[in-house]
């Protein structure tokens, strides 16, 4: 049996990819380039929100647009090769496809760089939509009629809620399993290696 109506959205950073090594390297290089102190160790503990929300901790507001552009320009040569897929990422996308569905990536990351990550890792979702955070992600989730959104952050739970989608979370980002449950996630998985079995059970369960 196939499920042609199934569309599953996935977050990128700390859901499909472990972006900490690459982002750490890019923040370190940005600090050297600008002569401005950035605590890269701290910055990578709070991944998820848009880049500017991190940069405001280190740069004056009037410089944010310029510094963000510089970071994104530096990012491909520094961060892409340093960033691995998280365990189960490829298998999660495959599980959706094998169920006859579509897998899309909806992320706050700059879209061209998000696509570079996925191409480098050989992960090919049906669509990649970037530059969206929290409730903004609901725009893309609704456009693609996603019934499930998989993420690792409170913002991803908010995105799913705003899109009337099921919030599935993985405890591979800044929030632990108990925290994700307390924040209102419908489903909490240790990581994406658990996703194919969860999806199979979800698709077999009777709908009200």
ZIHUWO-V907187 format. One record per backbone hydrogen bond with DSSP energy under -1.0 kcal/mol. CO is the residue of the C=O (numbers start at 1). NH is the residue of the N-H. Records with the same first field share a line. If there is no record, write none. Layout:
CO: NH + NH
//
This chain:
3: 6
6: 102
7: 147 + 148
8: 104
9: 150
10: 106
12: 15 + 16 + 17
16: 86
17: 14 + 19
19: 23
20: 24
21: 25
22: 26
23: 27
24: 28
25: 29
26: 30
27: 31
28: 32
29: 33
30: 34
31: 35
38: 40
39: 43
40: 44
42: 45
43: 46
50: 53
51: 54 + 55
52: 56
54: 57
55: 58 + 59
60: 63
61: 64
63: 67
64: 68
65: 69
66: 70
67: 71
68: 72
69: 73
70: 74
71: 75
74: 78
75: 79
80: 83
84: 18
86: 89
88: 92
89: 93
90: 94
91: 95
92: 96
93: 97
94: 98
95: 99
96: 101
97: 100
99: 3
102: 8
103: 126
104: 10
105: 129
107: 132
109: 131
110: 114
111: 115
112: 116
113: 117
114: 118
115: 119
116: 120
117: 121
118: 123
127: 105
129: 107
133: 136
134: 137
135: 138
136: 139
137: 141
138: 142
139: 143
140: 144
141: 146
142: 145
147: 166
148: 9
149: 168
150: 11
151: 170
153: 157
154: 158
155: 159
156: 160
157: 161
158: 162
159: 163
160: 165
161: 164
166: 149
167: 186 + 187
168: 151
169: 189
170: 172
176: 180
177: 181
178: 182
179: 183
180: 185
181: 184
187: 169
189: 171
191: 194
192: 195
194: 198
195: 199
196: 200
197: 201
198: 202
199: 203
200: 204
201: 205
//
